[in-house]
Amino acid sequence: MPKSLTVEEVRSDCRSTTKIATKIATKIATKIATKIATKIATKIATKITTKIATKIATKTAKTKTTRTTTTTATTATITTTAIIKKFCTFLQKK
């Protein structure tokens, strides 16, 4: 015949189960929130990058020297890419 559990043993098992369920739910929620935040951050970063790149390209297009234009555009692209990477890294740490 199986052993009967006392009320305290049942309560203890319930507490343990609740703690485990809470940990699992927290991990799942964190992963989902991170994915959502990353998608949102990427969209925002893309919009910001596009605006910055457009402004730089507009100013650069007004420059008469081809070398200066190319250098400025390349620098703008590198800078924008670095900003996006840092922003995404920052969000992933949160």
Gaussian input, Z-matrix of N, CA and C with variables (Angstrom, degrees):
# hf/3-21g

backbone

0 1
 N
 C     1     B1
 C     2     B2     1     A1
 N     3     B3     2     A2     1     D1
 C     4     B4     3     A3     2     D2
 C     5     B5     4     A4     3     D3
 N     6     B6     5     A5     4     D4
 C     7     B7     6     A6     5     D5
 C     8     B8     7     A7     6     D6
 N     9     B9     8     A8     7     D7
 C    10    B10     9     A9     8     D8
 C    11    B11    10    A10     9     D9
 N    12    B12    11    A11    10    D10
 C    13    B13    12    A12    11    D11
 C    14    B14    13    A13    12    D12
 N    15    B15    14    A14    13    D13
 C    16    B16    15    A15    14    D14
 C    17    B17    16    A16    15    D15
 N    18    B18    17    A17    16    D16
 C    19    B19    18    A18    17    D17
 C    20    B20    19    A19    18    D18
 N    21    B21    20    A20    19    D19
 C    22    B22    21    A21    20    D20
 C    23    B23    22    A22    21    D21
 N    24    B24    23    A23    22    D22
 C    25    B25    24    A24    23    D23
 C    26    B26    25    A25    24    D24
 N    27    B27    26    A26    25    D25
 C    28    B28    27    A27    26    D26
 C    29    B29    28    A28    27    D27
 N    30    B30    29    A29    28    D28
 C    31    B31    30    A30    29    D29
 C    32    B32    31    A31    30    D30
 N    33    B33    32    A32    31    D31
 C    34    B34    33    A33    32    D32
 C    35    B35    34    A34    33    D33
 N    36    B36    35    A35    34    D34
 C    37    B37    36    A36    35    D35
 C    38    B38    37    A37    36    D36
 N    39    B39    38    A38    37    D37
 C    40    B40    39    A39    38    D38
 C    41    B41    40    A40    39    D39
 N    42    B42    41    A41    40    D40
 C    43    B43    42    A42    41    D41
 C    44    B44    43    A43    42    D42
 N    45    B45    44    A44    43    D43
 C    46    B46    45    A45    44    D44
 C    47    B47    46    A46    45    D45
 N    48    B48    47    A47    46    D46
 C    49    B49    48    A48    47    D47
 C    50    B50    49    A49    48    D48
 N    51    B51    50    A50    49    D49
 C    52    B52    51    A51    50    D50
 C    53    B53    52    A52    51    D51
 N    54    B54    53    A53    52    D52
 C    55    B55    54    A54    53    D53
 C    56    B56    55    A55    54    D54
 N    57    B57    56    A56    55    D55
 C    58    B58    57    A57    56    D56
 C    59    B59    58    A58    57    D57
 N    60    B60    59    A59    58    D58
 C    61    B61    60    A60    59    D59
 C    62    B62    61    A61    60    D60
 N    63    B63    62    A62    61    D61
 C    64    B64    63    A63    62    D62
 C    65    B65    64    A64    63    D63
 N    66    B66    65    A65    64    D64
 C    67    B67    66    A66    65    D65
 C    68    B68    67    A67    66    D66
 N    69    B69    68    A68    67    D67
 C    70    B70    69    A69    68    D68
 C    71    B71    70    A70    69    D69
 N    72    B72    71    A71    70    D70
 C    73    B73    72    A72    71    D71
 C    74    B74    73    A73    72    D72
 N    75    B75    74    A74    73    D73
 C    76    B76    75    A75    74    D74
 C    77    B77    76    A76    75    D75
 N    78    B78    77    A77    76    D76
 C    79    B79    78    A78    77    D77
 C    80    B80    79    A79    78    D78
 N    81    B81    80    A80    79    D79
 C    82    B82    81    A81    80    D80
 C    83    B83    82    A82    81    D81
 N    84    B84    83    A83    82    D82
 C    85    B85    84    A84    83    D83
 C    86    B86    85    A85    84    D84
 N    87    B87    86    A86    85    D85
 C    88    B88    87    A87    86    D86
 C    89    B89    88    A88    87    D87
 N    90    B90    89    A89    88    D88
 C    91    B91    90    A90    89    D89
 C    92    B92    91    A91    90    D90
 N    93    B93    92    A92    91    D91
 C    94    B94    93    A93    92    D92
 C    95    B95    94    A94    93    D93
 N    96    B96    95    A95    94    D94
 C    97    B97    96    A96    95    D95
 C    98    B98    97    A97    96    D96
 N    99    B99    98    A98    97    D97
 C   100   B100    99    A99    98    D98
 C   101   B101   100   A100    99    D99
 N   102   B102   101   A101   100   D100
 C   103   B103   102   A102   101   D101
 C   104   B104   103   A103   102   D102
 N   105   B105   104   A104   103   D103
 C   106   B106   105   A105   104   D104
 C   107   B107   106   A106   105   D105
 N   108   B108   107   A107   106   D106
 C   109   B109   108   A108   107   D107
 C   110   B110   109   A109   108   D108
 N   111   B111   110   A110   109   D109
 C   112   B112   111   A111   110   D110
 C   113   B113   112   A112   111   D111
 N   114   B114   113   A113   112   D112
 C   115   B115   114   A114   113   D113
 C   116   B116   115   A115   114   D114
 N   117   B117   116   A116   115   D115
 C   118   B118   117   A117   116   D116
 C   119   B119   118   A118   117   D117
 N   120   B120   119   A119   118   D118
 C   121   B121   120   A120   119   D119
 C   122   B122   121   A121   120   D120
 N   123   B123   122   A122   121   D121
 C   124   B124   123   A123   122   D122
 C   125   B125   124   A124   123   D123
 N   126   B126   125   A125   124   D124
 C   127   B127   126   A126   125   D125
 C   128   B128   127   A127   126   D126
 N   129   B129   128   A128   127   D127
 C   130   B130   129   A129   128   D128
 C   131   B131   130   A130   129   D129
 N   132   B132   131   A131   130   D130
 C   133   B133   132   A132   131   D131
 C   134   B134   133   A133   132   D132
 N   135   B135   134   A134   133   D133
 C   136   B136   135   A135   134   D134
 C   137   B137   136   A136   135   D135
 N   138   B138   137   A137   136   D136
 C   139   B139   138   A138   137   D137
 C   140   B140   139   A139   138   D138
 N   141   B141   140   A140   139   D139
 C   142   B142   141   A141   140   D140
 C   143   B143   142   A142   141   D141
 N   144   B144   143   A143   142   D142
 C   145   B145   144   A144   143   D143
 C   146   B146   145   A145   144   D144
 N   147   B147   146   A146   145   D145
 C   148   B148   147   A147   146   D146
 C   149   B149   148   A148   147   D147
 N   150   B150   149   A149   148   D148
 C   151   B151   150   A150   149   D149
 C   152   B152   151   A151   150   D150
 N   153   B153   152   A152   151   D151
 C   154   B154   153   A153   152   D152
 C   155   B155   154   A154   153   D153
 N   156   B156   155   A155   154   D154
 C   157   B157   156   A156   155   D155
 C   158   B158   157   A157   156   D156
 N   159   B159   158   A158   157   D157
 C   160   B160   159   A159   158   D158
 C   161   B161   160   A160   159   D159
 N   162   B162   161   A161   160   D160
 C   163   B163   162   A162   161   D161
 C   164   B164   163   A163   162   D162
 N   165   B165   164   A164   163   D163
 C   166   B166   165   A165   164   D164
 C   167   B167   166   A166   165   D165
 N   168   B168   167   A167   166   D166
 C   169   B169   168   A168   167   D167
 C   170   B170   169   A169   168   D168
 N   171   B171   170   A170   169   D169
 C   172   B172   171   A171   170   D170
 C   173   B173   172   A172   171   D171
 N   174   B174   173   A173   172   D172
 C   175   B175   174   A174   173   D173
 C   176   B176   175   A175   174   D174
 N   177   B177   176   A176   175   D175
 C   178   B178   177   A177   176   D176
 C   179   B179   178   A178   177   D177
 N   180   B180   179   A179   178   D178
 C   181   B181   180   A180   179   D179
 C   182   B182   181   A181   180   D180
 N   183   B183   182   A182   181   D181
 C   184   B184   183   A183   182   D182
 C   185   B185   184   A184   183   D183
 N   186   B186   185   A185   184   D184
 C   187   B187   186   A186   185   D185
 C   188   B188   187   A187   186   D186
 N   189   B189   188   A188   187   D187
 C   190   B190   189   A189   188   D188
 C   191   B191   190   A190   189   D189
 N   192   B192   191   A191   190   D190
 C   193   B193   192   A192   191   D191
 C   194   B194   193   A193   192   D192
 N   195   B195   194   A194   193   D193
 C   196   B196   195   A195   194   D194
 C   197   B197   196   A196   195   D195
 N   198   B198   197   A197   196   D196
 C   199   B199   198   A198   197   D197
 C   200   B200   199   A199   198   D198
 N   201   B201   200   A200   199   D199
 C   202   B202   201   A201   200   D200
 C   203   B203   202   A202   201   D201
 N   204   B204   203   A203   202   D202
 C   205   B205   204   A204   203   D203
 C   206   B206   205   A205   204   D204
 N   207   B207   206   A206   205   D205
 C   208   B208   207   A207   206   D206
 C   209   B209   208   A208   207   D207
 N   210   B210   209   A209   208   D208
 C   211   B211   210   A210   209   D209
 C   212   B212   211   A211   210   D210
 N   213   B213   212   A212   211   D211
 C   214   B214   213   A213   212   D212
 C   215   B215   214   A214   213   D213
 N   216   B216   215   A215   214   D214
 C   217   B217   216   A216   215   D215
 C   218   B218   217   A217   216   D216
 N   219   B219   218   A218   217   D217
 C   220   B220   219   A219   218   D218
 C   221   B221   220   A220   219   D219
 N   222   B222   221   A221   220   D220
 C   223   B223   222   A222   221   D221
 C   224   B224   223   A223   222   D222
 N   225   B225   224   A224   223   D223
 C   226   B226   225   A225   224   D224
 C   227   B227   226   A226   225   D225
 N   228   B228   227   A227   226   D226
 C   229   B229   228   A228   227   D227
 C   230   B230   229   A229   228   D228
 N   231   B231   230   A230   229   D229
 C   232   B232   231   A231   230   D230
 C   233   B233   232   A232   231   D231
 N   234   B234   233   A233   232   D232
 C   235   B235   234   A234   233   D233
 C   236   B236   235   A235   234   D234
 N   237   B237   236   A236   235   D235
 C   238   B238   237   A237   236   D236
 C   239   B239   238   A238   237   D237
 N   240   B240   239   A239   238   D238
 C   241   B241   240   A240   239   D239
 C   242   B242   241   A241   240   D240
 N   243   B243   242   A242   241   D241
 C   244   B244   243   A243   242   D242
 C   245   B245   244   A244   243   D243
 N   246   B246   245   A245   244   D244
 C   247   B247   246   A246   245   D245
 C   248   B248   247   A247   246   D246
 N   249   B249   248   A248   247   D247
 C   250   B250   249   A249   248   D248
 C   251   B251   250   A250   249   D249
 N   252   B252   251   A251   250   D250
 C   253   B253   252   A252   251   D251
 C   254   B254   253   A253   252   D252
 N   255   B255   254   A254   253   D253
 C   256   B256   255   A255   254   D254
 C   257   B257   256   A256   255   D255
 N   258   B258   257   A257   256   D256
 C   259   B259   258   A258   257   D257
 C   260   B260   259   A259   258   D258
 N   261   B261   260   A260   259   D259
 C   262   B262   261   A261   260   D260
 C   263   B263   262   A262   261   D261
 N   264   B264   263   A263   262   D262
 C   265   B265   264   A264   263   D263
 C   266   B266   265   A265   264   D264
 N   267   B267   266   A266   265   D265
 C   268   B268   267   A267   266   D266
 C   269   B269   268   A268   267   D267
 N   270   B270   269   A269   268   D268
 C   271   B271   270   A270   269   D269
 C   272   B272   271   A271   270   D270
 N   273   B273   272   A272   271   D271
 C   274   B274   273   A273   272   D272
 C   275   B275   274   A274   273   D273
 N   276   B276   275   A275   274   D274
 C   277   B277   276   A276   275   D275
 C   278   B278   277   A277   276   D276
 N   279   B279   278   A278   277   D277
 C   280   B280   279   A279   278   D278
 C   281   B281   280   A280   279   D279

   B1=1.4436
   B2=1.5299
   B3=1.3593
   B4=1.4633
   B5=1.5222
   B6=1.3110
   B7=1.4642
   B8=1.5260
   B9=1.3113
   B10=1.4641
   B11=1.5197
   B12=1.3111
   B13=1.4645
   B14=1.5195
   B15=1.3141
   B16=1.4580
   B17=1.5242
   B18=1.3069
   B19=1.4623
   B20=1.5201
   B21=1.3097
   B22=1.4700
   B23=1.5265
   B24=1.3096
   B25=1.4657
   B26=1.5281
   B27=1.3109
   B28=1.4691
   B29=1.5247
   B30=1.3298
   B31=1.4683
   B32=1.5284
   B33=1.3146
   B34=1.4575
   B35=1.5266
   B36=1.3288
   B37=1.4665
   B38=1.5252
   B39=1.3174
   B40=1.4752
   B41=1.5221
   B42=1.3300
   B43=1.4627
   B44=1.5242
   B45=1.3247
   B46=1.4707
   B47=1.5208
   B48=1.3129
   B49=1.4663
   B50=1.5181
   B51=1.3127
   B52=1.4655
   B53=1.5234
   B54=1.3253
   B55=1.4683
   B56=1.5241
   B57=1.3224
   B58=1.4669
   B59=1.5261
   B60=1.3227
   B61=1.4708
   B62=1.5225
   B63=1.3266
   B64=1.4632
   B65=1.5206
   B66=1.3296
   B67=1.4686
   B68=1.5228
   B69=1.3316
   B70=1.4650
   B71=1.5240
   B72=1.3293
   B73=1.4693
   B74=1.5241
   B75=1.3235
   B76=1.4658
   B77=1.5201
   B78=1.3298
   B79=1.4669
   B80=1.5250
   B81=1.3290
   B82=1.4648
   B83=1.5244
   B84=1.3260
   B85=1.4711
   B86=1.5231
   B87=1.3248
   B88=1.4656
   B89=1.5183
   B90=1.3274
   B91=1.4651
   B92=1.5270
   B93=1.3258
   B94=1.4672
   B95=1.5229
   B96=1.3316
   B97=1.4690
   B98=1.5246
   B99=1.3250
   B100=1.4639
   B101=1.5175
   B102=1.3319
   B103=1.4666
   B104=1.5267
   B105=1.3272
   B106=1.4672
   B107=1.5234
   B108=1.3345
   B109=1.4695
   B110=1.5219
   B111=1.3263
   B112=1.4621
   B113=1.5211
   B114=1.3373
   B115=1.4715
   B116=1.5257
   B117=1.3240
   B118=1.4685
   B119=1.5219
   B120=1.3274
   B121=1.4663
   B122=1.5191
   B123=1.3210
   B124=1.4610
   B125=1.5197
   B126=1.3314
   B127=1.4693
   B128=1.5267
   B129=1.3281
   B130=1.4680
   B131=1.5267
   B132=1.3312
   B133=1.4668
   B134=1.5240
   B135=1.3308
   B136=1.4605
   B137=1.5216
   B138=1.3309
   B139=1.4724
   B140=1.5258
   B141=1.3272
   B142=1.4643
   B143=1.5238
   B144=1.3241
   B145=1.4611
   B146=1.5185
   B147=1.3201
   B148=1.4644
   B149=1.5216
   B150=1.3323
   B151=1.4691
   B152=1.5278
   B153=1.3366
   B154=1.4667
   B155=1.5246
   B156=1.3318
   B157=1.4618
   B158=1.5273
   B159=1.3285
   B160=1.4661
   B161=1.5211
   B162=1.3268
   B163=1.4694
   B164=1.5272
   B165=1.3339
   B166=1.4671
   B167=1.5232
   B168=1.3282
   B169=1.4655
   B170=1.5225
   B171=1.3279
   B172=1.4629
   B173=1.5195
   B174=1.3233
   B175=1.4636
   B176=1.5233
   B177=1.3260
   B178=1.4592
   B179=1.5206
   B180=1.3082
   B181=1.4699
   B182=1.5188
   B183=1.3125
   B184=1.4624
   B185=1.5309
   B186=1.3441
   B187=1.4594
   B188=1.5233
   B189=1.3151
   B190=1.4622
   B191=1.5261
   B192=1.3130
   B193=1.4570
   B194=1.5194
   B195=1.3158
   B196=1.4655
   B197=1.5198
   B198=1.3193
   B199=1.4681
   B200=1.5229
   B201=1.3002
   B202=1.4644
   B203=1.5166
   B204=1.3057
   B205=1.4639
   B206=1.5227
   B207=1.3077
   B208=1.4665
   B209=1.5197
   B210=1.3219
   B211=1.4630
   B212=1.5189
   B213=1.3213
   B214=1.4646
   B215=1.5202
   B216=1.3253
   B217=1.4648
   B218=1.5268
   B219=1.3246
   B220=1.4684
   B221=1.5210
   B222=1.3125
   B223=1.4652
   B224=1.5248
   B225=1.3093
   B226=1.4695
   B227=1.5236
   B228=1.3144
   B229=1.4653
   B230=1.5208
   B231=1.3139
   B232=1.4693
   B233=1.5243
   B234=1.3181
   B235=1.4637
   B236=1.5191
   B237=1.3150
   B238=1.4583
   B239=1.5231
   B240=1.3069
   B241=1.4657
   B242=1.5236
   B243=1.3078
   B244=1.4712
   B245=1.5222
   B246=1.3170
   B247=1.4665
   B248=1.5254
   B249=1.3207
   B250=1.4657
   B251=1.5234
   B252=1.3211
   B253=1.4657
   B254=1.5222
   B255=1.3267
   B256=1.4652
   B257=1.5201
   B258=1.3225
   B259=1.4567
   B260=1.5304
   B261=1.3234
   B262=1.4672
   B263=1.5254
   B264=1.3289
   B265=1.4619
   B266=1.5211
   B267=1.3197
   B268=1.4601
   B269=1.5261
   B270=1.3277
   B271=1.4575
   B272=1.5223
   B273=1.3019
   B274=1.4554
   B275=1.5220
   B276=1.3257
   B277=1.4634
   B278=1.5178
   B279=1.3149
   B280=1.4572
   B281=1.4986
   A1=108.59
   A2=117.71
   A3=120.36
   A4=112.15
   A5=113.41
   A6=120.21
   A7=109.28
   A8=117.57
   A9=122.24
   A10=109.11
   A11=114.92
   A12=119.82
   A13=109.82
   A14=114.48
   A15=118.77
   A16=108.74
   A17=115.64
   A18=121.19
   A19=110.02
   A20=117.08
   A21=121.12
   A22=111.34
   A23=117.73
   A24=121.27
   A25=110.93
   A26=116.04
   A27=120.63
   A28=109.66
   A29=116.58
   A30=120.51
   A31=110.66
   A32=115.97
   A33=120.71
   A34=110.74
   A35=116.50
   A36=120.53
   A37=110.93
   A38=116.58
   A39=120.79
   A40=110.87
   A41=116.32
   A42=119.91
   A43=110.62
   A44=116.10
   A45=120.28
   A46=110.64
   A47=116.09
   A48=120.74
   A49=110.82
   A50=116.86
   A51=121.26
   A52=110.66
   A53=117.33
   A54=120.91
   A55=110.93
   A56=116.26
   A57=120.36
   A58=110.34
   A59=116.40
   A60=120.61
   A61=111.13
   A62=116.61
   A63=120.98
   A64=110.91
   A65=116.94
   A66=120.39
   A67=111.01
   A68=116.49
   A69=120.51
   A70=110.42
   A71=116.35
   A72=120.67
   A73=111.19
   A74=116.88
   A75=121.12
   A76=111.11
   A77=116.81
   A78=120.17
   A79=111.05
   A80=116.34
   A81=120.16
   A82=110.42
   A83=116.38
   A84=120.69
   A85=111.17
   A86=116.97
   A87=121.13
   A88=110.92
   A89=116.92
   A90=120.41
   A91=110.88
   A92=116.24
   A93=120.22
   A94=110.36
   A95=116.38
   A96=120.51
   A97=111.28
   A98=117.03
   A99=120.99
   A100=110.92
   A101=116.55
   A102=120.17
   A103=110.89
   A104=115.98
   A105=120.12
   A106=110.26
   A107=116.53
   A108=120.64
   A109=111.24
   A110=116.48
   A111=120.14
   A112=111.03
   A113=116.28
   A114=119.72
   A115=110.85
   A116=116.09
   A117=120.36
   A118=110.09
   A119=116.44
   A120=120.81
   A121=111.15
   A122=116.12
   A123=119.93
   A124=110.69
   A125=116.29
   A126=119.63
   A127=110.92
   A128=115.59
   A129=119.97
   A130=110.11
   A131=115.91
   A132=120.29
   A133=110.94
   A134=116.62
   A135=120.25
   A136=110.80
   A137=116.19
   A138=119.44
   A139=110.83
   A140=115.55
   A141=119.81
   A142=110.01
   A143=115.83
   A144=120.96
   A145=111.11
   A146=115.50
   A147=119.99
   A148=110.62
   A149=116.23
   A150=119.56
   A151=110.88
   A152=115.75
   A153=119.83
   A154=110.29
   A155=115.77
   A156=119.97
   A157=111.13
   A158=116.42
   A159=120.28
   A160=110.74
   A161=115.99
   A162=119.52
   A163=110.91
   A164=115.35
   A165=119.18
   A166=110.19
   A167=116.04
   A168=119.68
   A169=111.07
   A170=116.42
   A171=120.51
   A172=110.46
   A173=116.09
   A174=119.75
   A175=110.54
   A176=115.54
   A177=120.60
   A178=111.16
   A179=116.10
   A180=120.17
   A181=111.44
   A182=116.36
   A183=120.68
   A184=111.92
   A185=116.48
   A186=120.90
   A187=109.46
   A188=117.16
   A189=121.04
   A190=112.79
   A191=117.92
   A192=121.16
   A193=110.71
   A194=117.11
   A195=122.23
   A196=111.40
   A197=117.70
   A198=120.51
   A199=111.18
   A200=116.05
   A201=120.28
   A202=110.12
   A203=116.43
   A204=121.09
   A205=110.72
   A206=116.78
   A207=121.20
   A208=111.06
   A209=116.71
   A210=120.97
   A211=110.80
   A212=116.68
   A213=120.43
   A214=110.85
   A215=117.26
   A216=120.97
   A217=111.07
   A218=116.65
   A219=120.78
   A220=110.41
   A221=116.39
   A222=120.97
   A223=110.34
   A224=116.91
   A225=121.06
   A226=110.91
   A227=116.37
   A228=120.44
   A229=111.07
   A230=116.94
   A231=121.38
   A232=110.27
   A233=116.72
   A234=121.41
   A235=110.86
   A236=117.05
   A237=121.73
   A238=110.84
   A239=116.74
   A240=121.01
   A241=110.52
   A242=117.20
   A243=121.37
   A244=110.92
   A245=116.77
   A246=121.01
   A247=109.86
   A248=116.92
   A249=120.81
   A250=110.45
   A251=116.86
   A252=120.44
   A253=111.14
   A254=116.87
   A255=120.25
   A256=110.84
   A257=116.88
   A258=121.77
   A259=110.40
   A260=117.06
   A261=121.13
   A262=111.06
   A263=117.12
   A264=121.23
   A265=110.10
   A266=116.40
   A267=121.61
   A268=110.50
   A269=117.29
   A270=120.63
   A271=112.19
   A272=117.02
   A273=119.68
   A274=111.26
   A275=117.40
   A276=120.63
   A277=110.78
   A278=116.72
   A279=121.10
   A280=108.05
   D1=133.84
   D2=-179.26
   D3=-65.46
   D4=148.97
   D5=179.98
   D6=-73.75
   D7=136.54
   D8=176.68
   D9=-83.16
   D10=142.31
   D11=178.56
   D12=-90.61
   D13=147.36
   D14=175.31
   D15=-80.27
   D16=165.60
   D17=178.73
   D18=-59.45
   D19=-40.89
   D20=-178.98
   D21=-66.05
   D22=-37.46
   D23=177.72
   D24=-65.88
   D25=-39.60
   D26=178.36
   D27=-65.58
   D28=-44.08
   D29=178.38
   D30=-61.08
   D31=-43.43
   D32=179.98
   D33=-62.24
   D34=-43.22
   D35=177.47
   D36=-62.56
   D37=-40.05
   D38=178.86
   D39=-64.04
   D40=-42.35
   D41=178.70
   D42=-62.54
   D43=-44.37
   D44=179.28
   D45=-62.12
   D46=-44.40
   D47=179.28
   D48=-62.77
   D49=-41.05
   D50=179.02
   D51=-63.63
   D52=-42.77
   D53=178.91
   D54=-62.08
   D55=-44.61
   D56=-179.95
   D57=-64.12
   D58=-45.45
   D59=179.67
   D60=-61.86
   D61=-38.99
   D62=178.76
   D63=-64.71
   D64=-43.33
   D65=178.73
   D66=-61.80
   D67=-44.55
   D68=-179.94
   D69=-63.67
   D70=-46.44
   D71=-179.93
   D72=-61.56
   D73=-38.95
   D74=178.93
   D75=-64.52
   D76=-43.66
   D77=179.09
   D78=-62.66
   D79=-44.49
   D80=179.97
   D81=-63.76
   D82=-45.93
   D83=-179.85
   D84=-61.78
   D85=-39.24
   D86=179.00
   D87=-63.85
   D88=-44.06
   D89=179.28
   D90=-62.48
   D91=-44.68
   D92=179.88
   D93=-63.66
   D94=-46.28
   D95=-179.65
   D96=-61.78
   D97=-38.89
   D98=178.74
   D99=-64.02
   D100=-44.04
   D101=179.13
   D102=-62.16
   D103=-45.11
   D104=179.91
   D105=-63.50
   D106=-46.35
   D107=-179.51
   D108=-61.55
   D109=-39.14
   D110=179.23
   D111=-64.88
   D112=-43.12
   D113=178.60
   D114=-62.41
   D115=-45.50
   D116=179.60
   D117=-63.38
   D118=-45.56
   D119=-179.64
   D120=-61.27
   D121=-39.68
   D122=179.19
   D123=-63.93
   D124=-43.18
   D125=178.71
   D126=-62.60
   D127=-45.24
   D128=179.85
   D129=-63.52
   D130=-46.58
   D131=-179.33
   D132=-61.48
   D133=-38.69
   D134=178.77
   D135=-63.87
   D136=-43.71
   D137=178.98
   D138=-62.77
   D139=-45.52
   D140=-179.83
   D141=-63.05
   D142=-44.68
   D143=-179.89
   D144=-59.97
   D145=-44.30
   D146=-179.96
   D147=-61.18
   D148=-43.76
   D149=179.47
   D150=-62.97
   D151=-45.56
   D152=-179.48
   D153=-63.41
   D154=-46.71
   D155=-178.87
   D156=-62.03
   D157=-38.87
   D158=178.87
   D159=-64.32
   D160=-44.92
   D161=179.00
   D162=-61.99
   D163=-44.72
   D164=-179.54
   D165=-65.14
   D166=-42.64
   D167=-179.95
   D168=-63.11
   D169=-38.30
   D170=178.77
   D171=-64.46
   D172=-46.53
   D173=178.87
   D174=-65.76
   D175=-40.35
   D176=-178.83
   D177=-65.90
   D178=-38.58
   D179=-178.92
   D180=-61.42
   D181=-26.81
   D182=179.88
   D183=-75.83
   D184=-17.79
   D185=179.92
   D186=-71.56
   D187=138.76
   D188=-176.58
   D189=-81.90
   D190=-31.34
   D191=-175.48
   D192=-81.76
   D193=129.18
   D194=-179.31
   D195=-66.48
   D196=-42.05
   D197=179.66
   D198=-60.43
   D199=-45.26
   D200=179.95
   D201=-62.15
   D202=-42.67
   D203=-179.78
   D204=-61.37
   D205=-48.27
   D206=-179.12
   D207=-63.61
   D208=-44.96
   D209=179.98
   D210=-62.35
   D211=-45.27
   D212=-179.63
   D213=-63.49
   D214=-43.50
   D215=179.94
   D216=-64.07
   D217=-41.07
   D218=178.71
   D219=-64.91
   D220=-45.07
   D221=178.41
   D222=-60.91
   D223=-41.96
   D224=179.25
   D225=-62.03
   D226=-42.25
   D227=179.45
   D228=-64.48
   D229=-45.53
   D230=179.75
   D231=-62.86
   D232=-45.24
   D233=-179.80
   D234=-62.43
   D235=-45.51
   D236=-179.22
   D237=-62.77
   D238=-43.35
   D239=178.63
   D240=-61.64
   D241=-42.33
   D242=178.77
   D243=-63.24
   D244=-40.20
   D245=179.48
   D246=-62.83
   D247=-44.46
   D248=-179.93
   D249=-62.33
   D250=-45.18
   D251=-179.63
   D252=-61.18
   D253=-44.70
   D254=179.92
   D255=-64.21
   D256=-40.79
   D257=-179.12
   D258=-64.11
   D259=-45.69
   D260=179.28
   D261=-65.20
   D262=-40.05
   D263=177.50
   D264=-63.04
   D265=-42.76
   D266=178.13
   D267=-58.87
   D268=-46.16
   D269=-178.85
   D270=-66.68
   D271=-35.88
   D272=179.80
   D273=-68.36
   D274=-29.68
   D275=177.90
   D276=-71.48
   D277=-30.19
   D278=179.65
   D279=-74.73

